[in-house]
Structures are given as structure tokens and as C-alpha cells.
């Protein structure tokens, strides 16, 4: 056998190994990541108490820093550490990281949804990143009575394999202090499109992050920089630390379709979209305002802004579901117009958790000038 033949065979073998490795990894599909609920744990020899001591002890994950493997009902001092799904979760203590290598479709958009709960630190936050895209998610505000919330993060795949990393940057006196993490899922996001008869993209909110079917608290969409990818395609959330909640019709009253947005942060968070407009031309913005049927029984007001026009839409919520339509007409002042929504007040359910009005079925169309009126109810 000549040297050239051996080289070609070696090259072919390396190519086959690479193809087999990519096939074994497999492009991720919508739903839980491999061992995304951490039910497969370390061997006893790879743990010191609850702390995981080996970087590769957790199947499908790599870890670093102070990572604990937590069982449902486990106690810390007088506090019981709950687990929302299954029997196991992980806790990220001081400077702790978990990460998983994902096979994805290059240039496609994805959202990550994961459940997190505070434990003993006061201002807990998580740095979620994929490649060069990252976001610091504040988790000090709790939006459920169980203490668990599901957070979302989105990215555009720059390569066919990417590392998903969740990192606790906090350093506490007690190195074990840090958030609990469970149930990590992924969803392929369709690029937002403008449907016929609507200048807005994803105005019905049907496209958004993965919502765990067995949880009743939806998925939180965090604030973002304008250059980031939003888990709610077409929209942006502007705030310092607060969020909006993406809810499903299986667990909430939604005015139309299967998804909607609950404005749970009052005036501290705004949901907005920028849309091309012609200066001086008149447009009509219409939308539904209601309640999620989750016991949030208070008088609600949604504020809508577009160009120089403003509307305050009142809705008397009984906490049992229902909605009303409202519309705002305005003259565009620029080539781009921001359509903005926020809740005028903070609201709270009887159990003390934050809630708010539900927004859905948002539409923007061009209208004749003579038909323009500021607010139609």
C-alpha cells in the first residue's frame, strides 16, 4: 500500500468519524434538552454530600464551580428546597456553571426556556449565553406562589454546534447560596412575518418561547438590548429588571388563539415593536385587553402609545377571564413608529404574586384621514 493510499484512507476514516459524531449528537428538537430535567445524576463517588465534584458527573452536562445536586423536599436550615418537575434539580452556588453542547441548524433562531427558583441570596441573577450572545436575567422578583418561574432566552445559531451555558456570577459568604435550576427546554423559532392585513409581526403572539405543558405559570420574557434576539419574535421588552409573561390558553384565559402576553410589571416594563410608517399618514392600532382568569380581580388599565397618540384602556377584571377590544388612531411622525404597551398599575393576586392585564390580537393598518379618532372602544 502506498503512502498516498494510506493518507486517503485515513482522511476517509476521519471524515466518517466526524459524520458519525454529528449524527450521534443530532440536531435538537423542540422540548426538553437531553437530561434537561436532571433526573440522571452523578454516581455517589462523584459527590461530596450534595456537591458534585466531577466536571462530567452529570450526564449530558459539563459543570464547574460550586454545583449541587438537589432532591425534592431537601432542607437547608429551616427552608425546604422544592423541585417543580420530577425528583431532582441542580443548584448553582458561587461562580457555578452548567453547559451543554447542542447541535442546531446554522442561522436558525431558537429560544431556551428553563425553570429557576431563588434560595438564600438577595439579588440573584443568571448569565445565559450561547456563543457570543448572552443575557443577564434578574431572578430576584418571584412571580409564582411556588417560588419557581420559567425564564426564556433566544439566540441566532452562528454555527451548527453551540454551547448553551448558564452561569451564576454571584459570590456569597455561603458558597452554596444560589438559584435552583430545573427543566431546560429548547424551541425553534419561526422568523416573525407580517400577516396579510396587519403591519405588525407576530401580532397574535402565537410564536414565542417553549411553555412547559405541565406548569401553570407560562414563561417570562426578560428585558433585552435592542440588538438581542427576543424570545417573542417581532417584539422587544424594555425594562431595567422586570419582565412580561408569555401565557398559554391551556392554563390561562387568552382573548384569541393559543397564546397571549400578561403585563405583570406595571409601568416598569414595556412591550414594544417598531414598524415602518410614512410620515403624515394615518394608522389604526387595535388590540384586545383582558385578564388571564388567574384570580387577578382588580380594575386594570393598559396604556398604548404610537407616535404622539396615547390611549388608556380600562378593563374591570373579575379574575375569571374575558376581554374587550380597543383601538387607537394616529398620524405617523417618522419612517419608523414604536408601538408600545404597558400596564398602568401593579396588580397582585390574593396569594401575593404579581399579575396584570392580558394583551392579545394586536393589529396595525393604514386608515383614511377623515376617519381618524383618538380612541374607539
N, C-alpha and C positions, 0 to 999 in steps of 0.2 A: 504494500500500500504506500503510495507516495505521500510526501508531506502535504501537498495541495489537497489530496483527497481527505486526509485526516482532518485538515483545517475546516474543509467544507462540512464534513460530518459533525465536527464539534460545534460549528456555528449552527447547523440544523438542530442539534440536540439542545443547545441553549435557547433557540427560538421556541422549540416545543415546550421546554420547561417554563418559559415565560408565558406562553399561551395557556398552559395548564394552570399556572398560578393565578392568572387573571380569571380563568373560568372558575377556579375554586373559590375566589373571593366573591365573584358575582356582583352585578350591579344591584344596589339596594332597591327594594320595593317599598311602597307605602306601608307604614305600620312600624311596630317595634323593631329597633335595631337588634342584631344578634346579641343575646343576653342583655337586652336593653332594660329588663326589669331586675337584673342582678340576682335572679333565683339560682344561677350556677355560681357557686362561691369558691373561695380558696380551700385548699386542704388545711387540716389542723396544723401541719408542720410549717405552713406559710403564714401563721398568725401568732401574734403575741397579745393574748387577751382578745380584744375586738380589733386591734390594729393589724392591718395587712402589711406584711414585712417584705414580700417579694414583688418586684415590678410587674411580673407576668402571672401573678397568682390568680387574678380574676379572668376567667375565660372571656376571650374576645376583646379584652381591655388591657391597656397599659396604665400603670399608676405611678405617681411619685408624690413625695411629701407625706403628710400625716393623714392617711386614708383609713377609715374604719368600716367594718362590715357589720351592719346593724340588723338585728332580728326584731320582728314585730312585737311590741309590748316591752321592749328592753327599757330599763330605767337608767336615768342619770340623776343622781341625788334623788330629789323628790319628783322629778319630771319623767313621765313616760314618753318614750320616743315612738311615735306612730309610724306605720308604713301604709301608704294608700292602696297598694296593689300587691298581692302575693304576700310572702313572708319576709322578704329581705329588701334592704336598701343600702346605700353607702353614705358615709358622712365625710365631707371634705373639711379637714382641720387646717391648721396653719400651712399656707403655701402648698395646698394639695391639688393634684391634677389627676383627672382621668381622661383618657383619649382612646379613640378607635379609628382605625384606617377604613375608609369607605370607598367602594368602587361606584362611581357615578358617571353620568353622561356629561361629557365636556360641553360647556356653555349653557347647560340647563340650569333652571332655578329650583332651589329646594328650601324647605323650611324644616327646622328642628323643633320639636315640642318635648319638653321634659317637665317632670313634677319636682318641686323643691319646697322645703319647709325650713323655717328658722329654728335654731335651737337656743344657744345661750349668748351669742354675740349680739350687740345692739344694732349695728349698721351693716348687716351682712350684704354682700354683693357677689356676683359671679361674672367672670370674664369668659364668654363663649366665643370661640373662634374656629374658623375653617380657612386654612391658608392665610392670606393677608387680610381677610375680612374678620372683624371682631367687634364685639359689643359688650359693654359692662352693664349688666342687668341688676338694678337695685331690687332687693327682695325684703327690705325691712317692713314694707306695708303688707299686711295679710288681708286677703280678700275673701277668705272662706272661714267657716266656723271650725273646720277640721285642722286648720293651720297649714294645709297643703294647697299650693297653687300650681297651675301648669303654665309655663312660660314658653314663648316662641322666639325663634331667631331664624333669619333667612340669609341665603348666600347664592351667588352665581358660581358654578363649578368652573374653575380655571383649568383644571386638569382632570384626567379620568380617575385618578385616585387622590383622595384628600384626607387629611387628618381632622377629625372633629375633636376639639379639646374643650373641656370645662374645667376652669381653674378658680379656686378660691384664693384671692390675693391677700386675704386678711391675715394679720399676725396678732394673736390674742395671748394673754397671760396663760390661759389654759390652752395648750396646743390642740386639744380635741374639739374646742369650740368651733363650730362651723355648720353650714347648712347640710341637711339631708337631701339626697338626690335619688330619684326612682323613675322608672318608666320613661325611657328616652326613645322617641319615635322620629321618623322622617317622612316627608311628603314631597313629591314632585309638584312644583307649582306651574300652572299654565301661564304663559305671558299674558298680562292684562290687555284686553281688547275692548274697543268701544262697540257696543251693540247698536244695531240699527235703531234710530230714534232716541239715542242717548249719547251725548258728547262725553260723558264720564266713563271711565274704565272701571269695571267691576262694581258698578253702582248698586247691584243687588247683594254684594258681599258673599256671593256663592263660592268664590275662590279664596281660600285662606289656609291657615296652618292646620295641621292634624289635630283633631279633638279626640281624646280617648273616649271610646264609646261607653265605658263603664264608670265614668266620672261625671258629676253633675255641675262642674264649675267652669266648663269651657276652657279657653286658652287666652292668656294675657298677651297682648301685643304691646311691646315696650316702646318708649321714645327712641328716636333714631336721628342720626345726622342725615342731611338731605342726599348725600351720596350713597347711603347704605341701601341695601335691598330690604324692603319691608315684607314681613310675612303675610300682610294683607295687600295683595298686588294692586297697584294703582294708587294706593293711599299712603299717607305718612302720619305718624303720631308725633306731635311736638309737645315736649314737656321736659322738666328737669329730672324728675324721678317717677312720675306717675304713668299710668297705662290706660288702655281701653281693653274691654273684654270681648273676645270673639265667642259667640254662643250659638248653640245648635237647637233646632226645633225638637229634637228628641228629649231635651231636658228643660227647655225654656219656651215661652210664648214668643214667636217670631212673626212680625207682621206679614211677611210673604216669603215663600220658598223655605229653604232648609237652614239658612244662616242669617245672622244679624250681628250688630255691634251694640254692646251695652256700655254707656258712657258712665264709668264708675268713679271718676276722679274729679267731678265738678269742673271748675274753671282751671284746674291745674293741668289739664291735658286737652289738646285739641286734635281732632281728626280732620285731615285736610287733603285736598287734591288740587293740583294745578292743571288748568285746561286751556288750550289755545282759544283765543277770542279775537273779535275785531273791535277796536276801539269805537265807541259810539253806538254799536249795535246792541239791541235789547235781547235779553235771555230770560228764560223761565226755569227756576230751580224748584223741583217738587220732591217731597220725601215723606216717609211715614215715621211717626213718633208714637211709641207705646211703652208698655212695661213688660218685663220678662216673665211675669207670672211666678215670681220667686218670693212673694211676700213683701216686696218693696212698695208699701202702700203710703205714698206721700204725694202732695202736689208737685209736679215736675215741670221744668221749663227747659227746652232746648233752644240754644241760640244758634242762628245760621248767619253767616257773613258771605258776601260776594261783592267784589268791587267796593262801592261806597254804601251798599244797601245792607240792612240788618233786620232780622226778624227774631222775635221771641215767641216761641210756640208753647203754649201751656197744655199740659195733659194731667188730668186728675186720675191718679193711679189708685186702684184698689188692691194692687198686688196680685191680681188673678189673671192678667193678660188683657189684651185689647190694644187698639191703636187708632190713630187718626191721621189724615193726610193734611199737609200744609204746603204752601208754595210761596216763593219769593221771586219777584221780577226786578231786574236791574239792568243798567246800561254799562257795558264793559268800558273800563278806563285805560286798558293796556292790551298788549298782544297775548299776555298770559294773565289769567284770573285765578286767584285762590278761592276755592270753595271750602269753607271752614264750618265745623260743627263742634259744639261743646255743651256740656250740661251747665246750667246757670248756678245750680246749687249742689252741695254734697248731700247724699242720702244714705240712710242706714236701715238695715233690716232689724227686726226685733232681737236677733241674736248678736247684734253689734257689728256685723260685717257690712262693708261698703256695697252700695248698689247704685242704680241710676236708670235713666230712661234708655229705651232701646231705639236705635236708628236703623232704618232699612229702606230698600227700594228707592234709592236716590237717583234722580234723573235731571238732566240739563238739556234744554232745547233752545233754539233761536225762536223769538216771537216777534210779532208786529209791534211797532212803537205805540200805536193808538190803543193797544190792548193792555199796556203796561199799568200795573197797580203794584203797590209795595208788598202787600201781603194778602193772600187769599186763603181762607180757612174753610 
